[in-house]
Amino acid sequence: GDYALKLIGSVLKQIGAEYGGFPARYGGDEFCLVIDKSKASPDAIAQRINQVLADKQTNPNERHFVFPVSLSLGYAVRTAPEKDPNAFINEADEKLYVQKNEWHKNRQDLQR
């Protein structure tokens, strides 16, 4: 568990540096990555995160897991400074849980 969190933290730190943003641990196994939306689209950043995560796990110098470490990603784009921060976080959480549910659904389909 701790190593997986460190791996994800290192990936988010790298992506933050690439896009001029910064990562933060939000709580437990949840992280936040703040990036200016003009740097890249959220989908492009999500693809880059998954690419770097996969690359690190195929690196012979990295510790390997029985199952690959993967991420479910949710995001929100703040378009108005007056938007309630809780609403902003809830929007990202909703997208995160949609992706998590899709991941679980796909895993169940594979097990049939």
N, C-alpha and C positions, 0 to 999 in steps of 0.2 A: 503494500500500500504506500509506504513512505517513498519508495523509489519511484513508483508510478507518478506520484504527485510532483516529485522533483523533476522527472522527465517532462511532464506537461508544463511545469513552470519554466523549464529551460527553453522549451519550444516557444512558449508565449513571450518570453524575454527576447528571443531571437527575432520573432515576428514584430514585436514592438519596436525593436531597434531598426529593422528594415523599413518600417512604415512611419517612423517618427512618433510612435505611440508609447504607451506604458501598460504593463500588466499588473494586476493586483489579485490577491487571493480574496475572494468574496466571502467564503466560509466553507468549511468542510472540504468537499471535492468540487467546489464551484469557483471559477475564476472570472475575472473581468479584464477585458482588453480595450483600452480607450484609444481610438485612432481617429484622426481627422478624416471625414468621409471623402474629402477631395483627393486623398492619397490613393484610394482604390475602392472598388465596390465591396460591400460586405461578403458577397459570394466569392469574389476573387481572394479575399483575405482568408475565408474559411477553407478554400481549396489549398492555399499556401500552408495554412496550419496543418492540415491533414497530410500534405506532401512532406513537410519537414518532420512530422511525427513518424510517418512511415519510414522515411530515410534514416532517422536516428535508430529505429528498431532493426534495420538491416545492417547497421554499422557493426562490424565485429568487435569494436572497442566498447560498445554499449551492452549493458546487461539485457538479457532476453527473457521474455515472459512465456509461460505455458500458452497463454492466449495473447494475441496482439492487443496493445493498449489502443483504445479508440476514444474519440470525443463526440459528444453531442453538442452542437453549437446553436445558440440562439443569439439574436442581436436586435438592437433597436437603433434607429437613426434619429438623433435629436435635431429637429428642424426649427424649433422655437425655444428660445432660452427660458420662456416663462412656463414651459411644460413641467408639470409636477414630476419630481424625480422618482417617486414611487410608481407612477404610471409608466414612466420610461423603463424602469426595472421590470415591472409586470409584463410589458410588451416583449422584452427580451426573454423572460421566463416562459411565456406562452410559446414562443417559437422554439425554445429549447425543449420543452416537453413534447411538442409535436414531433420533433426529430427523435427524441428518446423513444416515443411510442412506435414510430416507424421502425427503429432499430430492433425493438423487442418483437414487433410483428414479423419482420423479416427473419429473425432468429427462429421463431416458432414455425414459420413456413419451411425453413431448412431442416428442422427436426422431424418433420412429417414424412 
